[in-house]
Amino acid sequence: MTAFLSGLLFFIFVVDVILLIPVVLMQSGSGAQAGLFGSDFAAGAIGAKTSEVLVSFTKWLVAIFFISSLGLAYLHLPRTPKAIPSVSSTEQAPAEPTPAPLPTETPLPPQQ
């Protein structure tokens, strides 16, 4: 299921990027020749009210871009399996063996 969802999100991501690039380049900027094709390319090719349509379309494409990129990042996070406790709460683990006491030094007999 994760592989299918990852593939679907990746497909949406790629199509969105392919659509987003020319839409951004067709928009006219603040300069006279700011767009890739000139400032009035989209208005002459599509119509006079093109700027509002392009701005709205760009907003939707950017929203899809962010959502799909965040979704892909979430799906590709490294997963760590949860550790299953080996001892249940009612059982106790065996106690660690205590080390044997070290031999004490015996005093040496006095030398004569």
N, C-alpha and C positions, 0 to 999 in steps of 0.2 A: 504494500500500500504506500509506503514511504517513497519507494522508487517511482511509482506512477505519479504521485503528487509532486515529487521533485522534477520529473520530466515535464509535467504539465506547466508548472511554474516557470521552468526554464524556457519553454516554448513561448509562453506569454511574455516573458522578459525580453526575448530576442525580437519578437514581432513588435513589441512596444518600442524598443530602441530603434528598430528600422523605420518605424513611423515617426518617432520623435525627432530624429535628425533633420529630415527635410522640412517638417513643420516649423521648427525653430529657425531654420535658415531662410524660410520664405517670409518670415515676419520682418516688417520694416523697423529699423531702430531709430535712435534719435538723430543720427547723421543722415545726410542726403543719400548716400549709397551704402548704408549700413548692412542691408541684407545681402545674401549671396548673389541673387539675381537682380539686384537693384531694389530701390525702395518701393516701387509700384508694381512689381512683377505679379504678386498675388492678386492685387486689386484688378489688374488688367486681365489676368488669366481666369479668375473665378468670378469676380464681381466687386461692387463698390463697398459692401458691408463685410468684406473679408476679414478685416482686422479683429472685429469682435468674435467672429467664428474661430479664427486661428488662436486667439487668446484663450477662449473657452476650451478648444480641443487640446491645446497645450497643457492647460491645467489638469484635464482628465488624464492625459498621457503621463504627466509627471506623477500624479497620484498613483496610477497603476505601476509606474516604475518603482516608486518607493515601497509600495506594498509588496510587490513581487520580489524585490531585492531583500527586504527584511524577512520575508517568508523563506527564501532560499537560504539566507544566513541561518535562520532558526533550524531548518531541516538538516543542515550540514554541520551542526554543532557536534563535537565529540560526545558520545554517550558513555557513561561509566555504569556498569551493571551494579545494582544494589547488592550489598553484601548480605548473605543469609546467615544469621547467627547459628553457630553450630551447637550451642547449648541453649535449651529452652529455659524459660524463666522459672520453672519448677525444679529443674535439676541444678545441681551445683557442680562446678568444674572440680576435678580432683586437685587437691592441694599440692603445692610444689614440695618436693622432698627437702627436708632441712638438712644442711650439711652437718657432718659429724664434727664434734668439737675437736679443736686442735689439742694435742697433748701439751700439758704444762711442763715447764722445765723443773726438773728436780734439783734442789741445791746440791752442789758438790760437797763431798765430805772435806772437812778441813785438812789441809796438808801439813805434815809435820816435818 
